[in-house]
Amino acid sequence: MTDNRQSLADLAGMDADTPANTAHTGGGGPPAPLREQEIDAQGRAYATGKRKNAIARVWLKPGSGKITVNGRDQTVYFARPSLRLVINQPFDVAERRDQYDVVCTVVGGGLSGQAGAVKHGIAQALTKYEPILRTPVKQAGFLTRDPRVVERKKYGKAKARRSFQFSKR
C-alpha cells in the first residue's frame, strides 16, 4: 500500500495565488475590509442604537473624545460612573479611547436603557467609520441588540407574573 499524500510544506507552496486558497490562508497580505466605510458629507458616521424602550441616534467623528448626550456632556447626563463606563466600552475594546467625538440624542426608557442604547449606537457607528474594527467589537457582543424588555402585565395578576395576595378568610 503506497502513501500518495504530500508534506504540509509541499501543500503550502501549491497554487498559493488562487483566490480559493487566499481565502483560507489569509493571502499573505493585509486582509481587505469586508464592508465599505459609511461616512456622510460632514465626515461623520451615523448609527442607531436600541435597548429596552430607549432609542439613541449617534453621530461619530474623529476628535478629542468628547461625548455629548442630548446637548449635555456625558458626565452631566449620565451622572453615575457605571453608566459612563457602559458608554465607553466599545472604545475600550477597539482601543480608540479619546479619539472620537460623539454626539447623540436619546429618547425613551430610563437612564440604564439609554446608556445601553448609546453603547449600541457607538458600536454600530464605530464599525461604519472603521470597518476593520467590526471583528473585535462583534466578538465583545456590542453589535447585537439586547432583546430583553419588560414583560407586559396580564389581567388577573398584580404585575406580569405576581398574583394578588391570597386571603384565607
Secondary structure by P-SEA (a helix, b strand, c coil): cccccccaaaaaacccccaaaaaaacccccccccccccccccccccbbbbcccbbbbbbbbbccccccccccccccccccaaaaaaaaaaaaaacccccbbbbbccccccaaaaaaaaaaaaaaaaaaacccaaaaaaaacccccccccbbbbbccccccccccccccc
